[in-house]
Amino acid sequence: MKGTSTGRVKQAKACFYALGSITTRSQFGGYGLLADGVMFGVIAEDELYLRATDSLEPAFRARGMVNMVYSKRGVPITLRYYWVDESLWRAQDELVGLARQAIREARLELQVKMDTHGRLRTLPNIDINMERLLWRVGIRNVYDLRLNGAKRSYLRLLQQQRNLGLRVLLSLGGAIAGYHHAALPLALRSELTEWFEHTMVLLSHGHTPGIKGLMKDLA
């Protein structure tokens, strides 16, 4: 799927360059599209979808945009991302305007989450340095951490800093479960340790699927 979308990623980066630093990350089997770290769209199977919020959804629907449908383990899930058709690609000013609104709304949602879902430093094992690392990979609050889970959060950190060890994974697992990393329940410690050892073997020997593939497997 990703191989068919690289051209569209380049097109999107060229189109939205004025909206911030445009980067991508693995998302929904394709690419999440971010502006200064805020995700506002997805590119999958060579198509772009803009992220909607409660206030933006009516405008997207009024224009005839349709939802992205993502298959998770064979089950179709309708997402709040809306398809950009070729006519909208040709209306570049309108497209950039919609993307700008999507970015603004996404930033507001992030702030609301920060206010309502708690600072990461309120959790066990998360100090200021760990909070900063998590912020850099888009995990900004307790809600984000729990949504990603310990394994996926660890892989996202590993993309930025490759020398992270087992203790970081155990700390993330403990933060989510409410335990100091040294006092994890045996079952949870064993599960995380076994996964860590298996993952390190795969990555150290250069086996596929790599970090992005491992993240996809956890989706």
Secondary structure, 3 states (H helix, E strand, C coil): CHHHCHHHHHHHHHHCHHHCCEEEEEECCEEEEEECCEEEEEEECCEEEEECCCCCHHHHHHCCCCEEEEEECCEEEEEEEEECCHHHHHCHHHHHHHHHHHHHHHHHHHHHHHHHHCCHHHCCCCCHHHHHHHHHCCCCCHHHHHHHHHHHHHHHHHHHCCCCCHHHHHHHHHHHHCCCHHHCCHHHHHHHHHHHHHHHHHHHCCCCCHHHHHHHHHC
